[in-house]
């Protein structure tokens, strides 16, 4: 559980005013001194992430945020960072100090949470300072109008009740769709094609490859891992055809040429397009690539930061392939890590990475922002399959996505 990537954990964010006790609560929930606790307002300046195991939910990450009532120029920046946490929140805990009450700040936050359809649990904190029959308690419950626990991080009162509410109101059907497990059956053979190039971390595989391999093993299937140069020979040696071939998107053309007709083929990034986001939306974005014109503006977004290689896919290869596809120069801009612009109206296309380093809630939030701006979006794997002429084949395991590709009008 400790080694589960943060991007695969249920994200539980704690929101509230300064000094409402958010840091104390996260320490009480995790039984650790994770967050700094102080009587000084504004102690938490940046979101604090704490990964833990919470049975029977499994791996989760708690997020401690700055106060929603912070003031001043720096305070406004802290509030902005707090609001950005909503993009990756699967379940929200709204913390109330009963001695302060619940008014405009909380109502505004609740409205934003409801707008994003984020399940929310209310937490009336500092119960050790109140009589259990204090009339403020039922009044606060009524104001919140969400499932609510009354707790004290000092005495531990109500902490177990709060944990039960978290278990009950956390997303029930899993926070992410299957990666590859629903495409295979026990005993099937899946071939994973993994090029070893300058961008490959020395001595290990990248996260999408590792997660795909693990999902195959979890579903009692067999995995054969090869480099693209050995693929043809490996397929010839198999006694039975593989159920599926999955390749790094940069090797699409080579793999498509070596995989016999009738053997389904796709890419790691296409698997992640469905796992983290919405494959059909990204396929529709691929169709929009044909409408790009020289001079159009393209945003390339990566969810992580990494050392750029001379043949970096986002900085070098994708711009090159898009220029070739369009037949002229395009205006490219790049963002990485947690940065993602809210104003996208002036872009003609957004190209996003596979999203392995962010959770599904964050990716869906980004997709929603792009859709609201009326801009097409595609991810790396879908785009590369498109520009290399193999997208239809790479979508063979996904009939609904293929239908989106075949629709006549964009």
Secondary structure, 3 states (H helix, E strand, C coil): CCCCCHHHCEEEEEEECCCCCHHHHHHHHHCCCCCCCCCCCCCCCCCEEEEEEECCCEEEEEEECCCCCCCHHHHHHHHHHHHHHHHHCCEEEEEEECCCCCCHHHHHHHHHHHHCCCEEEEEEECHHHCCCCCHHHHHHHHHHCCCEEECCCCCCCCHHHHHHHHHHHCCCCCCCCCCCHHHCCCCCEEEEECCCCCCCCCCCCCHHHHHHHHHHHHCCCEEEEECHHHHHHHHHHCCCCCCEEEECHHHHHHHHHHCCCCCCEEEHHHHHHHHHCCHHHHHHHHHHHHHCCCCCEEEEEECCCCCCCCCCHHHHHHHHHHHHHHCCCCEEEEEECCCCCCCCCCCCEEEECCCCCCCHHHHHHHHHHHHHCCCCEEEHHHHHHHHCCCHHHHCCCCHHHHHHHHCCCC
